[in-house]
Structure formats: C-alpha cells, structure tokens
Amino acid sequence: MATRDFADFAAHRHPFDLLEMSRLEEIGAMTSFIGVKAGETIVDVGQRMTGLYVIHSGAVDLITPENNLLLHLNVGNCFGERALLSNGEAPNKAVASEDTTLFVIPKAEFNRLVQGNKAFHGFFDSSIIKRQAKPQGMDQTTNLISITVGELMTPDPITITPEATVTQAAKAMAERRISCILVTEEDRLIGILTSGDLTDRVVAAGRPLDTPVRAVMTPDPFTLGPDALGFDAMTSMMERSHTHLPIVSGGTLVGILTNTNLVRQQAVSAPYLIRDIQHQDDFEGLNSIVVKVPQMLAQLVGSGVDAHHIGRIVTNVTDTLTRRLIQMAEGTFGPAPIPYLWLACGSQGRQEQTGISDQDNCLMLDDSYDATEHGPYFKHLAQYVSDGLDACGFYYCPGDMMATNPRWCQPSSVWRRYFDQWIDKPDPTAQMLASVMFDLRPIVGQEDLFAGMFQETMEKAKKNSIFRAHMISNSLSHTPPLSFFRGFALIKKGEHKDTVDLKHNGVVPIVDLARAYAIQGAITAANTRERLIIGRDQGTINKTSAQDLIDAYDLIADMRLEHQARQIREGRAPDNYLAPASLSDLERNHLKDAFLIIKTLQSALGQSQSAFS
C-alpha cells in the first residue's frame, strides 16, 4: 500500500492525528502492510513484538494465555504497544476474527515516535502522566508526605547511660545546645530525658543532682523508623504532644526528630486537624473539625499529591478521631476492665479512605473476658465510639460490620476460631466475611492480641489450596466496566446513568486481586498498594503483571479523587460515579487501558483458580 494511503488513514485517528502529514508520510514509507485470514494467529503469547499493529480493515480478538477472550478490536485500533513499552513479549494472543488487513509500524520507528513526542507517548503509556512535574504552589503537607523521617532527622544523636546522674545529663545537653538526650543500655534505647523533664522532675521536685537518669527519664518512648514519612512523624508527635521523637531501625537507634527538624517543613492543615481533634470533648466539637476533611482532600488533589498518600492522610485523621473517641469513652465509663484492641477494616483498615466512607470496625478482647462481668462495659464503649463516628460523618455500616454487633466484639480465642472456620469451610458467607476481616488493622489497644494470630492465619490460608481457590473466585465478582468492543460499559439507567462506578468496578477489583495475592503469599499488610509491592518483590506476583496492576490502581484511584475533589470544589457531595464523556480522549484511553489490565489479570487468576475446581 502506498505511503500516502497510510498517512490518509492515520491522519484522522488518535494519536496519529497529533502528527503532521509530512511526518505521517515518513512513517508510511517504513510501514509494512499485511493481510491475514479469519482464524489466523497474528501474534502469539510470549512472541517478540517487531512493531505496532494498526487495524486497517477487519477485526482482531485478543486472547489471554488462559484462552479467554479479552477484547475485540476494530478498524483503527492498535495493539502491541504494551509489549513494545515493556519487555518486548506479547502478553496476549492476537487472532483475526475475520479477514483482516493491518499496518505494522516497525519497533524502531515506534520508539522514535514515543521518544520524540510526549503526547504520542502519553497515549500509549499512562505512567508518563505520573512522571510529569507536579503543579507549582504545592502546599506544605506535600513536602511532609514526599520526604522520609530519615531525611529529616538528626543522625547519631547524643546518648547517655541510665546510671549517669542528672547533672551529667544536663551538662551534656548544655554543651551541645540540645533539648533532649536519649538513654541507652547496651546500644538499646530505653528512655528519653528532655530539658522539660529536668525542670519538672528534678528542680521542681527537689531531687538531688546525683539522681540517676533512670529515675527521671521517660521510659520506652514512642519511636518511628527512618522510612516513615514526615507526615507520619508530625501527626504522631502532635497526637502525643511530643516535641522529640527517637528514630529506630532494626532495633538500633539511628536518629532523633524534633520540632526544629519539622519547622523547616512547616506543618499545615492535616496535622493541625489531628491536633485539634485531641482538644475536643464532645461529638459536636469533633464534627466541627472532621467536617473540614473534604476540603483538605480537595486541596491535596489540587497540589498534585497522589491518591496513595492522600488515602493515608485522610485515614490518619480517622484513626486519630477513633482514638480520641475511645479516650472519651474511657473517661465516661472508666478504664477497661481487661485488655482489648479496637481494629478497623474496610477502607480505614487498608488506609485508603477518600471523601466518603462508612465505618467498619471490631473489638478483640483478652481471653479473660467474662460476658456477665465485662460485657456491659464493652457494649457501652462500642456504642459510644460508633455513635461518635456516625456523628462525624462515618455512617453506620449497612452490613453491621461494627463492634456494636456482639459477633464482632469477642475474645481473641473466638476470633482465632472465626478465622480457622472461614479457612476450613469457605462457603459464600465465609468468603464474604474473610474478604472483610482479612483487611483488619489495629487502631488502639493491645496489639499482640492480633499480630501473632493474624500471621498464623495467613500462613494457614496460604497452605489451604481450596480456601485460596474460593477467595480467588470471590475476588472475580467485581468486573471492570469494559464492553466487548473496547468501550465503556456504562450504567444504563437511574441517577447515575452514563457513568462508570470507579469504586466498585475500578478500585475494588484491584483491592480484591491484591487480597487474593496476599493470601497466596501470606502477606500481612492490609494496604492494597503495599500488598502488590510485597507480592511483586517476593515473587508471588509476576513483576510485570504487578507493576501493570500498580499503575492501573494509581491511575484509577487518582481519577476517582480528582472527580471527588471537583465535586467538593463545586459544593456538591463527593461520589464515585464518573462520566467518561467528561474526560479527554487521552484520559479515556488510559482509563480503558487500566480496566483492560484488571480484566487480563482477573482472567489469569481465574484460570489458576480453575485448577482447584
């Protein structure tokens, strides 16, 4: 076919319409033209791609390695770009569903096109969007979530032994002009002594100057690791009214973080919301603070913060609210009679909250629990906290997955039995409950009630192939809104007509896939993105597939938050229903590609599940 024929064909089809006609004619001069018969394989799985295929006439079916139909492509559609942009191997089979003709743009020419034209590259590679520079004017919270504690801290902090005197400690602090000194014993951090402690616990208390540091230090101080975010440090210090935070890695003291370190980054809205929550004493006061969260979310989106970090920030506010409500409950009903642990599941458990959320929580009690003696206390505590969350906009769970339900307020031995039963007899109800409770995360209380148990549970789940197969099957119940002909499967009627549900048909399928992979790899992390990263790094998920899924998750989650932020700015309540017609051609293309990745990996996982059926 003549050079001009390719140029004429491509000139009105995106993304080739981004190029000048003279450039299209240059491409046409290097482009081959082939014909294939119906049923003939054009590209097989794993085949090295030699170029980008553009359908001139006819139609092509993309078939997964599991022999499932993935997509039906028509005239003007391209295929092969994913392989050309990654490892060069075709992830799916391409078969002509009717007599078909195709243009084949050589790999070298395709590479020149994507390297020389950002818009052209962006059409085929959604990750390029995430590599673009962030907008100017990013607020100060952005700085705190884009820098680690290790970058903020003062390394190699001054230490002293617990048997040293307070005079020796004061001299060491004065000589180095520091406001605290860390107390170590055999290189292990055991305490912290601040200038405030010297004033309050030594001078004001009239203690002698030879008092050992051990007697006046704060023992076992709260610590963070160097990989934590500056935002995590800021919120932790504000919530605890701390001005100094020791940094520990692998049990070794590596640094100290102080208010002076953080002033350089200038804390803003989210940390101050957390601080203000600590000063409220009733539901009305708490609601007056939490009601500002949607505006904070919109500001973070506008500053270019990605969805993963926004989810952590919003969830941190909810965690602080939950802890404050528990403090208020204990102030009302008295201290708990036995150890307990309050946990969250759902989006709070996964640290993925956005502008809208219900509450999903439970209580795990010490095995000394006696229903007659202790039951009324925990019933009152659960009701108080759940009522407080509801008053602040976290509405009651429609499925009653809350600590107010006696079923989810039980001793740890009962919880262990729950997990064992779900694994041993994975009927539909067990699958549903496991999919919720495998996302549990401790919020406040005695964490060892859960940690060891859950590690054992994940190991049991990993070894039970029947349970894994059922959980994989359950993970395939939410499908991406992608039609047979590479279009969007839109909601056809009702309030949300002509939209796609970015939560239930976009984010949730990836959440479900990540949970299934977590069970396969005994991964205890609850966060979806962390599960995928750990699964990739430990080999549970193919590296290319994992990265594709992470990219798809990031894109869909970012679009979801951008949609919600737009609604918030317009004074509307945020939701998850996006009209594809409101997107640019480029954005629609990337969203389709993200849904295609989900569909591909669901097919692959479903095929592995069938081996156990």
BELTARA-V192677 format. One record per residue. N is the residue number from 0. RES is the residue in one letter. SS is DSSP state (@ for helix, = for strand, . for the rest). Layout:
# BELTARA-V192677
n res ss
N RES SS
N RES SS
This chain:
# BELTARA-V192677
n res ss
0 M .
1 A .
2 T @
3 R @
4 D @
5 F @
6 A @
7 D @
8 F @
9 A @
10 A .
11 H .
12 R .
13 H .
14 P .
15 F @
16 D @
17 L @
18 L .
19 E .
20 M @
21 S @
22 R @
23 L @
24 E @
25 E @
26 I @
27 G @
28 A @
29 M @
30 T .
31 S =
32 F =
33 I =
34 G =
35 V =
36 K .
37 A .
38 G .
39 E .
40 T =
41 I =
42 V =
43 D .
44 V .
45 G .
46 Q .
47 R =
48 M .
49 T .
50 G =
51 L =
52 Y =
53 V =
54 I =
55 H =
56 S =
57 G .
58 A .
59 V =
60 D =
61 L =
62 I =
63 T .
64 P .
65 E .
66 N .
67 N .
68 L =
69 L =
70 L =
71 H =
72 L =
73 N .
74 V .
75 G .
76 N .
77 C =
78 F =
79 G .
80 E @
81 R @
82 A @
83 L @
84 L @
85 S .
86 N .
87 G .
88 E =
89 A .
90 P .
91 N .
92 K =
93 A =
94 V =
95 A =
96 S .
97 E .
98 D .
99 T =
100 T =
101 L =
102 F =
103 V =
104 I =
105 P =
106 K @
107 A @
108 E @
109 F @
110 N @
111 R @
112 L @
113 V @
114 Q @
115 G @
116 N .
117 K @
118 A @
119 F @
120 H @
121 G @
122 F @
123 F @
124 D .
125 S .
126 S @
127 I @
128 I @
129 K @
130 R @
131 Q .
132 A .
133 K .
134 P .
135 Q .
136 G .
137 M .
138 D .
139 Q @
140 T @
141 T @
142 N @
143 L @
144 I @
145 S .
146 I .
147 T =
148 V @
149 G @
150 E @
151 L @
152 M .
153 T =
154 P =
155 D .
156 P .
157 I .
158 T =
159 I =
160 T .
161 P .
162 E .
163 A .
164 T =
165 V @
166 T @
167 Q @
168 A @
169 A @
170 K @
171 A @
172 M @
173 A @
174 E @
175 R @
176 R .
177 I .
178 S .
179 C =
180 I =
181 L =
182 V =
183 T =
184 E =
185 E .
186 D .
187 R =
188 L =
189 I =
190 G =
191 I =
192 L =
193 T =
194 S @
195 G @
196 D @
197 L @
198 T @
199 D @
200 R @
201 V @
202 V @
203 A .
204 A .
205 G .
206 R .
207 P .
208 L .
209 D .
210 T .
211 P =
212 V @
213 R @
214 A @
215 V @
216 M .
217 T =
218 P =
219 D .
220 P .
221 F .
222 T =
223 L =
224 G .
225 P .
226 D .
227 A .
228 L =
229 G @
230 F @
231 D @
232 A @
233 M @
234 T @
235 S @
236 M @
237 M @
238 E @
239 R @
240 S .
241 H .
242 T .
243 H =
244 L =
245 P =
246 I =
247 V =
248 S =
249 G .
250 G .
251 T =
252 L =
253 V =
254 G =
255 I =
256 L =
257 T =
258 N @
259 T @
260 N @
261 L @
262 V @
263 R .
264 Q .
265 Q .
266 A .
267 V .
268 S @
269 A @
270 P @
271 Y @
272 L @
273 I @
274 R @
275 D @
276 I @
277 Q @
278 H .
279 Q .
280 D .
281 D .
282 F @
283 E @
284 G @
285 L @
286 N @
287 S @
288 I @
289 V @
290 V .
291 K .
292 V @
293 P @
294 Q @
295 M @
296 L @
297 A @
298 Q @
299 L @
300 V @
301 G @
302 S .
303 G .
304 V .
305 D .
306 A @
307 H @
308 H @
309 I @
310 G @
311 R @
312 I @
313 V @
314 T @
315 N @
316 V @
317 T @
318 D @
319 T @
320 L @
321 T @
322 R @
323 R @
324 L @
325 I @
326 Q @
327 M @
328 A @
329 E @
330 G @
331 T @
332 F @
333 G .
334 P .
335 A .
336 P .
337 I .
338 P .
339 Y =
340 L =
341 W =
342 L =
343 A =
344 C .
345 G @
346 S @
347 Q @
348 G @
349 R .
350 Q .
351 E .
352 Q .
353 T .
354 G .
355 I .
356 S .
357 D =
358 Q .
359 D .
360 N =
361 C =
362 L =
363 M =
364 L =
365 D .
366 D .
367 S .
368 Y .
369 D .
370 A @
371 T @
372 E @
373 H @
374 G @
375 P @
376 Y @
377 F @
378 K @
379 H @
380 L @
381 A @
382 Q @
383 Y @
384 V @
385 S @
386 D @
387 G @
388 L @
389 D @
390 A @
391 C .
392 G .
393 F .
394 Y =
395 Y .
396 C .
397 P .
398 G .
399 D .
400 M .
401 M .
402 A .
403 T .
404 N .
405 P @
406 R @
407 W @
408 C =
409 Q =
410 P =
411 S @
412 S @
413 V @
414 W @
415 R @
416 R @
417 Y @
418 F @
419 D @
420 Q @
421 W @
422 I @
423 D @
424 K .
425 P .
426 D .
427 P @
428 T @
429 A @
430 Q @
431 M @
432 L @
433 A @
434 S @
435 V @
436 M @
437 F .
438 D .
439 L .
440 R =
441 P =
442 I =
443 V =
444 G =
445 Q .
446 E @
447 D @
448 L @
449 F .
450 A @
451 G @
452 M @
453 F @
454 Q @
455 E @
456 T @
457 M @
458 E @
459 K @
460 A @
461 K @
462 K @
463 N .
464 S @
465 I @
466 F @
467 R @
468 A @
469 H @
470 M @
471 I @
472 S @
473 N @
474 S @
475 L .
476 S .
477 H .
478 T .
479 P .
480 P .
481 L =
482 S .
483 F .
484 F .
485 R .
486 G .
487 F =
488 A .
489 L .
490 I .
491 K .
492 K .
493 G .
494 E .
495 H .
496 K .
497 D .
498 T .
499 V =
500 D =
501 L .
502 K @
503 H @
504 N @
505 G @
506 V @
507 V @
508 P @
509 I @
510 V @
511 D @
512 L @
513 A @
514 R @
515 A @
516 Y @
517 A @
518 I @
519 Q @
520 G @
521 A .
522 I .
523 T .
524 A .
525 A .
526 N .
527 T @
528 R @
529 E @
530 R @
531 L @
532 I @
533 I @
534 G @
535 R @
536 D @
537 Q @
538 G .
539 T .
540 I .
541 N .
542 K @
543 T @
544 S @
545 A @
546 Q @
547 D @
548 L @
549 I @
550 D @
551 A @
552 Y @
553 D @
554 L @
555 I @
556 A @
557 D @
558 M @
559 R @
560 L @
561 E @
562 H @
563 Q @
564 A @
565 R @
566 Q @
567 I @
568 R @
569 E .
570 G .
571 R .
572 A .
573 P .
574 D .
575 N .
576 Y =
577 L =
578 A .
579 P @
580 A @
581 S @
582 L .
583 S .
584 D @
585 L @
586 E @
587 R @
588 N @
589 H @
590 L @
591 K @
592 D @
593 A @
594 F @
595 L @
596 I @
597 I @
598 K @
599 T @
600 L @
601 Q @
602 S @
603 A @
604 L @
605 G @
606 Q @
607 S @
608 Q @
609 S @
610 A .
611 F .
612 S .
